[in-house]
Amino acid sequence: MKKTFLILSGLLLCGSTWAAGTSGDADMNRFIDSLMSRMTFSEKIGQLNLPGAGDITTGQAKNSDIAGQIRQGNVGGLFNIKGVEKIRDVQRIAVEESRLGIPLIFGMDVIHGYETTFPIPLGLAATWDMEAIERASRIAAVEASAAGICWTFSPMVDIARDPRWGRVSEGIGEDPFLGSAIARAFVYGYQGRDPKHFADDEIMGCVKHYALYGAAEAGRDYNTVDMSRQRMYNEYFPPYKAAVEAGVGSVMASFNEVDGVPATANKWLMTDVLRDQWGFGGFVVTDYTGIMEMTAHGIGDLQEVSARALKAGIDMDMVSEGFLTTLEESLASKKVDVEEIDRACRRVLEAKYKLGLFEDPYRYCDPQRAKERIFTEEHRNEARRIAAESFVLLKNDNDLLPLRRKGTIGVVGPLAMSRENMPGTWSVATDLQKPRTLVEGLQKAVGKKARILYARGSNITHNEELEKNCTMFGRDIPRDGRSDREMLDEALQIAAQSDVVIAALGETSEMSGESSSRSQIAIPDAQQELLQALVATGKPIVLVLFTGRPLTLEWENEHVPSILNVWFAGTEAAEAIVDVLFGDVNPSGKLPVTFPRNEGQIPLFYNHKNTGRPLLGDRFEKFRSNYLDVPNTPVYAFGYGLSYTQFEYGDVRLSAGEMTPEGSITATVRLTNTGKREGTEVVQLYIRDVVGSTTRPVQELKGFQRVTLKAGESRDVQFTIDASLLKFYNYDLEYVCEPGEFEVMIGGASNAVHKAAFSLK
């Protein structure tokens, strides 16, 4: 082992005796006890302070405003610095120029990749492929760690059932079972499976936003959340809990209030549930200015809310500097205790110890690794493969797709030549000039076999102010100076010359994401008019849909023959889209969210409960829970997605008609590929608890398998059902499975299932 040394108040400690992960918790505790015994209160409070990095220039870090704070021991970490040399410069100040030489932790929003960018998390969720999601986050960790980053503010696992909320793009969809599996996959990819030891190419995850952030009222970001605790435990808590059980090293508090108390000051959330019930042992960080913002909630001034946050269980203050500027005064006035400051400081130091930063503060700052392990061909190939797997084929009349590499292909739409928008929101480390545009991808794919014609067709929207509000990270698409009529005429001329038209339409990357709530979630107006004009030509139209949320697509579903939802697919998006359009890859994505017919149906989700006057599908009947003007069903259901082949399901067969809580039942279905090419189907298991002590959902996802079959091949797909899949939190928040009848449903979407039944004794 390489020996390193840390000077603590003149005492020389040999790194080889306390290296991360070598001797367990006892060595870590002894080391941190020794370190904290030498720290002043101000230095302890300094470890709880997480400011933004600002504009730090390589070689000039020592003269930056933040450098003085670091030298004084007033900074525990920094976030969103890009560049291994910059990070090394700043770390050197902490280690060599502060009194105790405590290293900093460096975080970044590595949300769906570092420089090699994968599909937005909602797109990753659409793969229903946990191995792929773990590989994507593993590559993100390899690249970020090579660039000096050891901590990511991911995964975001907020259940979201209101697509008006822009951050649905950053999450895992509407379902707690699928979301829990995704949470585990992300954590394992970032951290590996040993939460007490990190290799130098693993980084610490931060599950967010704890808790319930995805249930913001009216889908408006940062808004209030109010729900029963039974709903919290059964529907919204499971993905956070799954991340904790997977060993995630940190948790981020959410902006919203819960039970009338902002999450950042909510002791029931941060201590009673997170630590006492779930056993979380890492540290909790606020979201950006989360402490400061509680003053606007109206629960106190900065000193008061800072004290409340600390007492609730918050360990690190992002940007607000409430801890840094008020805790010593609060300590003197007995608003907080020494033990509470020590507890928070210890948790931050433990994270640094587990990351190996005391052993080697520069272990994540190797310029050679940065050159060799970022944006590699291997990583890009994997990103391309996973991106293609994330696409959801929503419609394909007359097998219009896949296309052939021949004739003339028209490409129309303001997103067809948009390079910067391909990676999607929160791709902060991505070089936005590296992705190909869709037109470039098509031209490369067809070579001389076909002719590609392009016309913009329209601006993103007629509303210039809306476009300006959707600009972030340099992702604006400049407006075309021509009139709407001129652009449309050009598009129609291209269509007239084409054998098939690809319409590249939808949202820009920043129309979904943080602070991007929309009251109307259709394809923007100017693009709708363009699409309607293209359809009116009678030419075959393929809608390549870019979106970070469910959109209202009732007209499109009725009139456009083929629709491929490509989300925002990352740096290799163009190549992956082309792979699917030309059939080199058979689409297999399934929706992790429901697509409503219009905004009036929201919230609309598959695992709803019955009323006393239940829905009758699409059929209207007076004095039931119906809409007068539209069916109650969605345009596209949770779990839905087509393929270039067809799959047929047989009847569900159960190994027994009864089971005990100690036993299990096997559910089997025969799956047959009845089409002409190999394909992958996501077989989905749903269960309904028919009678419960409290009302139960009409169905709940309880299993899924990706099954690949050759043309004509059949296979039995089996699921084991045991008591763990039947449990829920009852009225008293006891985790129970109750005897009675259960329905088993298996199929290729939540609304296309075959059923059987059994009883639990």
DAKA-V318299 format. One line per field, one symbol per residue. ss: DSSP state (H for helix, E for strand, - for the rest). A space follows every 50 residues. Layout:
BEGIN
ss->???
END
This chain:
BEGIN
ss->----EEEE--EEEEHHH------HHHHHHHHHHHHHH---HHHHHHH-EE EE--------HHH-HHHHHHH-----EEE----HHHHHHHHHHHHHH--- ----EEEE-E--E---E---HHHHH----HHHHHHHHHHHHHHHHH---- EE---E---------HHHHH-----HHHHHHHHHHHHHHHH--------- ---E-EEEEE--HHH-HHH---------HHHHHHHH-HHHHHHHH----E EEE---EE--EEHHH-HHHHHHHHHHH-----EEE----HHHHHHHH--- -HHHHHHHHHHH---EEE---HHHHHHHHHHH-----HHHHHHHHHHHHH HHHH------------HHHHHH----HHHHHHHHHHHHHH-EEEEEHHH- -------EEEEE--------------E----------HHHHHHHHH---- EEEEE--------HHHHHH--------------HHHHHHHHHHHHHH--E EEEEEE--HHH-------------HHHHHHHHHHHH---EEEEEEE---- ---HHHHHH--EEEE-------HHHHHHHHH-------------E---HH H-------E--------------------------E-----E----EEE- --EE---EE----EEEEEEEEEE-----EEEEEEEEEEE-------E--E EEEEEEEEE----EEEEEEEEEHHH--EE-----EE---EEEEEEEEEE- -EEEEEEEEE-
END
